[in-house]
């Protein structure tokens, strides 16, 4: 019996992140009878690999060195020649050059996904990056974007034909991420979970593009204007990264360490979502946020910045609130609206859950990816 076609997924690094979470969901859910998978990490991988439940997935680390690493291309070429994948699927700018190596290795079916941009190129207008894209993009057979915003950027700024692009939203497991009661974590700061506490929460990489210091500043601004809020209002940011130290410093300076909690990276995110009353994402840029989808699926109202794919997920005044990125006062005002009107939070949370069940299921996402993979395999070149 012939083996199913093999897809080689090339990514920068397999660790905690939205792109990586989407890839794991894809691999875990696509029937093994349809496609096999291999993951090639240009750098390395972490324990996040344990999220993969299939035991037939090869994960290869190329251990890219800092800066320009010429040997990386030879290692990638060797791996691709050995694997002989039917399709190569690269993701984001960091893995884009692998498309050229795939051409050299004789791989004819080539897909590239755009999942979002980082702090160094918030609007996708960086001249050097776009020069690289214009050089490599002609070698890509088909594109996938996770948001309409990214699809528009590819067509408008980089001149990619709409026929070469499929826009596929990330899906969320709405059984795993569901509303419900949660046991408050015993490792939280003493007095954090008090009776009637209102938990403002977020989950994500604490990197500059997520702008978590601004969420901390908004929280502290509310406490400054309404000192009585200290009795009930709490802030919890789950994740780790380079801005965690700055967030911790701001909290300590304000004397709020007992009502702000940074649990670090966690694997039990559904439980942490159930501890929250409001989910906030203060990003400067986004593709499609998996954590927003997971929070909506958990029945939470959302406060998010009006950037990237956020506006495609959050319906202002129905499932949450959209605010300007970088605006501490707007963010604080939106949070305060929910804190002072718990009925509104419940109403918007129910609407958010309904939207997930209707439009953002894992099944819908998988079927659309399968359509792309099947069509690419059938293309004659």
Secondary structure, DSSP 8 states (H G I E B T S, - for coil): ----EEEEEEES-BSSSHHHHHHHHHHHHS-TTTEEEEEEESS-B-GGGGG---S--EEEE----SS--HHHHHHHHHHHHHH--SEEEEETGGGTTHHHHHHHTT---EEEEE----GGGTTS--HHHHHHHHHHGGG-SEEEESSHHHHHHHHHTT---GGGEEE----B-TTTS--------TTS-TTSS-TT-EEEEEES--SGGG-HHHHHHHHHHHHHH-GGGGGTEEEEEE--STTHHHHHHHHHHTT-TTTEE---S-S-HHHHHHH-SEEEE--S--SS-HHHHHHHHTT-EEEEES-TTHHHH--BTTTEEEE-TT-HHHHHHHHHHHHS-HHHHHHHHHHHHHHHHHH-BHHHHHHHHHHHHHHHHH---
